[in-house]
Amino acid sequence: MILLDLAQIEFRVISGRMAQGFLLLIFGILTIFALELSKRRPEKVKVRKIPAVEAIDEAIGRATEMGKPVFFSPGMSGIGALETLAALSILGDIARKTARYGIPLIVANRYYTVYMAAEGIVKQAYTMEGKADMYQPEFVRFIASEQFAYAQGCLGIFQRERPAANFFLGYFYAESLELAEAGFNIGAIQVAGTTSTVQLPFFVAACDYVLLGEELYAAAAYITRDPKIIGVLFAHDLGKYISFILLIVGIVLITAGSRFLLDLLAK
């Protein structure tokens, strides 16, 4: 009897691992398929629209109408953080649009390495738009390396220069509430994005549009339109659809009194 029970347990473990391996294989095939499709037929790859990304043009357009600056913060992490790299990718698109419409841009940095990268990105954006002569050194600023000194420096910019559009993209800490609330008080349209789940509620409460978690990376892919990144994003979306279907099937089975799928995938 004991041997029979052990054999049943071993069978369940093996079957569970096989099921998980099968799902992993499916996700791998989907990723390869999406990458190949995005390279050969990019027009066939459709990724979901992100409201916060669509709002970038709206925010810059409002700043243009009002003749006021656009403020951009790449977050509180260093140049090696994925959130910072995603934010800098989006900065390139924003800088090109501010150059195109001839409005001032303010990029506030906490780390000198991020400052140098942002400076190069903004310069290149103005050059690509044929507006190299419009670029000014004060567009990209080093504020302070200390957390709340940086926050207070940004608040000072809000009060003195009254930007009409604020972008907070990257990884943020407790200063997120100060920045978002101060920007709200001056009437700026605000777009935020961070992977910090602790700070997201503050941005949701005080900003007009928010990129939630991984949407920050998706936004960078959506804007750059790099086929490889778009392919991975498309594969992730397909994977989410499969996960959602499995979730619905599992709920139905559990409601019917069967734990087959739950037990299979939990091994």
C-alpha positions in Angstrom: 0.0 0.0 0.0 2.8 2.4 0.9 4.6 1.6 -2.3 1.4 2.3 -4.3 1.0 5.7 -2.6 4.6 6.5 -3.3 4.2 5.5 -7.0 1.1 7.7 -7.3 3.0 10.7 -5.7 5.9 10.1 -8.1 3.6 9.9 -11.1 1.9 13.2 -10.1 5.3 15.0 -9.7 6.5 13.7 -13.1 3.3 14.6 -14.8 3.4 18.1 -13.2 6.9 18.7 -14.3 6.0 17.5 -17.8 3.0 19.9 -17.9 5.2 22.8 -16.8 7.9 21.8 -19.3 5.2 21.7 -22.0 4.0 25.2 -21.2 7.6 26.5 -21.2 8.1 24.9 -24.6 4.9 26.7 -25.9 6.1 30.0 -24.6 9.5 29.5 -26.2 7.9 28.7 -29.5 5.6 31.7 -29.3 8.7 33.9 -28.6 10.6 32.6 -31.6 7.5 32.9 -33.8 6.9 36.5 -32.7 10.5 37.5 -33.3 10.5 36.0 -36.8 7.2 37.6 -37.6 8.3 41.0 -36.3 11.4 40.9 -38.5 9.8 39.6 -41.7 6.3 41.1 -41.5 6.4 43.9 -38.9 3.1 45.2 -40.1 1.4 42.0 -39.0 2.6 42.4 -35.4 0.0 44.3 -33.4 0.8 45.2 -29.8 -1.7 46.6 -27.4 -2.1 50.4 -27.1 -0.9 52.0 -23.9 -2.9 55.1 -22.9 0.0 56.7 -21.1 2.1 56.4 -24.3 -0.7 57.9 -26.4 -0.8 60.8 -23.9 2.8 61.9 -24.6 1.7 63.8 -27.7 -1.2 65.3 -25.8 1.1 66.5 -23.0 3.7 68.0 -25.3 0.9 69.6 -27.4 -0.4 71.3 -24.3 3.0 72.6 -23.4 3.4 73.9 -27.0 0.1 75.7 -26.8 0.9 77.3 -23.5 4.5 78.1 -24.5 5.9 76.4 -21.3 8.6 73.9 -20.8 8.4 70.1 -20.6 9.9 68.5 -17.5 11.4 65.0 -17.5 12.8 62.9 -14.7 14.5 59.6 -15.4 14.0 58.4 -11.9 16.4 57.8 -8.9 18.4 54.8 -10.2 21.7 54.7 -11.9 22.6 54.1 -15.5 22.7 50.4 -15.1 19.1 50.0 -14.0 16.6 48.7 -16.6 14.1 51.3 -15.5 16.6 54.1 -16.3 17.4 52.6 -19.7 13.7 52.4 -20.5 13.2 56.0 -19.4 16.1 57.2 -21.5 14.6 55.4 -24.5 11.4 57.4 -24.0 13.4 60.6 -23.5 14.8 60.4 -27.0 11.2 60.5 -28.4 10.1 63.3 -26.2 13.3 65.4 -27.0 12.6 65.0 -30.7 9.1 66.3 -30.3 10.1 69.3 -28.1 12.8 70.1 -30.8 10.2 69.8 -33.5 7.7 72.1 -31.8 10.4 74.5 -30.5 9.6 74.3 -26.8 12.1 74.2 -23.9 12.9 70.8 -22.3 14.2 70.3 -18.7 15.8 66.9 -17.9 16.6 66.7 -14.1 19.2 64.1 -13.2 20.3 62.6 -9.9 23.4 60.7 -11.1 26.2 62.2 -13.2 26.4 59.1 -15.5 22.7 59.4 -16.2 23.2 63.1 -16.8 25.9 62.5 -19.5 23.7 59.8 -21.2 20.7 62.1 -21.2 22.7 65.0 -22.6 23.9 62.9 -25.5 20.4 61.7 -26.2 18.9 65.2 -26.2 21.7 66.6 -28.3 21.2 63.8 -30.9 17.4 64.3 -30.9 17.8 68.0 -31.7 20.4 67.2 -34.4 18.1 64.6 -36.0 15.3 67.1 -36.2 17.6 69.7 -37.8 17.4 71.9 -34.7 20.9 71.5 -33.4 21.2 75.3 -33.0 18.2 75.3 -30.6 19.8 73.0 -28.1 20.9 74.7 -24.9 23.1 73.2 -22.1 20.5 74.1 -19.5 18.1 71.6 -21.0 19.8 68.8 -19.2 20.7 69.5 -15.6 22.4 67.7 -12.7 20.4 68.5 -9.6 21.8 66.6 -6.6 22.9 63.1 -5.8 21.1 63.0 -2.4 17.5 61.8 -2.7 15.5 64.6 -1.1 17.9 67.3 -2.2 17.1 66.1 -5.7 13.4 66.3 -5.0 13.6 69.8 -3.6 15.6 70.9 -6.6 12.8 69.6 -8.9 10.2 71.4 -6.8 12.1 74.6 -7.2 12.1 74.1 -11.0 8.3 73.6 -10.8 7.8 76.9 -8.9 10.2 79.0 -11.0 9.7 77.7 -14.5 6.1 76.2 -14.3 6.3 73.4 -16.8 3.1 72.5 -18.5 3.9 68.8 -18.9 5.8 66.5 -16.4 7.2 63.1 -17.1 8.3 60.9 -14.2 9.7 57.7 -15.7 12.1 55.3 -14.0 12.5 54.0 -10.5 11.3 56.2 -7.7 11.3 56.1 -3.9 9.5 58.3 -1.3 10.1 61.5 -3.3 7.4 60.3 -5.8 4.6 61.8 -3.7 6.4 65.2 -3.4 7.1 65.4 -7.2 3.6 64.3 -8.3 1.7 66.5 -5.8 3.9 69.6 -6.6 3.3 69.0 -10.3 -0.4 68.7 -9.8 -0.5 71.9 -7.8 1.0 73.9 -10.7 -1.6 72.4 -13.1 0.8 70.4 -15.3 -0.4 67.4 -17.2 1.6 64.5 -15.8 2.7 61.1 -17.1 4.4 58.7 -14.7 5.8 55.2 -14.9 7.7 53.0 -12.4 8.2 49.4 -11.5 8.1 50.2 -7.8 4.7 48.9 -6.6 5.1 50.9 -3.4 5.2 54.2 -5.2 2.6 53.5 -7.9 -0.4 54.5 -5.7 1.0 58.0 -5.3 1.5 58.4 -9.0 -2.0 57.0 -9.7 -3.5 59.5 -7.3 -1.7 62.6 -8.6 -0.9 62.0 -12.2 -3.1 62.0 -15.3 -1.6 58.8 -16.9 0.5 56.1 -15.3 2.6 53.2 -16.8 2.1 50.3 -14.4 5.1 48.1 -13.7 6.2 46.3 -16.9 4.3 48.8 -19.0 7.3 51.1 -18.6 9.4 48.6 -20.6 6.5 48.0 -23.0 6.3 51.8 -23.6 10.0 52.0 -24.5 9.5 49.1 -27.0 6.3 50.7 -28.4 8.1 54.0 -29.0 11.4 52.7 -30.4 9.6 50.2 -32.7 12.7 47.9 -32.6 11.5 44.7 -34.3 13.3 42.4 -31.7 11.7 44.3 -28.7 8.3 44.4 -30.4 8.5 40.7 -31.1 9.2 39.9 -27.4 6.4 42.2 -26.3 4.0 40.5 -28.7 5.1 37.1 -27.4 4.5 38.3 -23.8 1.0 39.3 -24.8 0.3 35.9 -26.4 1.6 34.3 -23.2 -0.7 36.3 -21.1 -3.7 35.2 -23.2 -2.8 31.6 -22.7 -2.3 32.2 -18.9 -5.7 33.9 -18.8 -7.4 30.9 -20.6 -5.7 28.5 -18.1 -7.0 30.6 -15.2 -10.5 30.5 -16.5 -10.4 26.8 -17.1 -8.9 26.3 -13.6 -11.7 28.3 -12.0 -14.4 26.3 -13.9 -12.8 23.0 -12.8 -12.5 24.1 -9.2 -16.1 25.3 -9.2 -17.1 21.8 -10.5 -15.2 20.2 -7.7 -12.0 19.2 -9.6 -8.5 20.2 -8.6 -6.9 18.4 -11.6 -5.4 21.5 -13.3 -4.3 23.1 -10.0 -2.6 20.0 -8.8 -1.0 19.4 -12.2 0.6 22.8 -12.4 1.5 23.0 -8.7 3.9 20.0 -8.7 
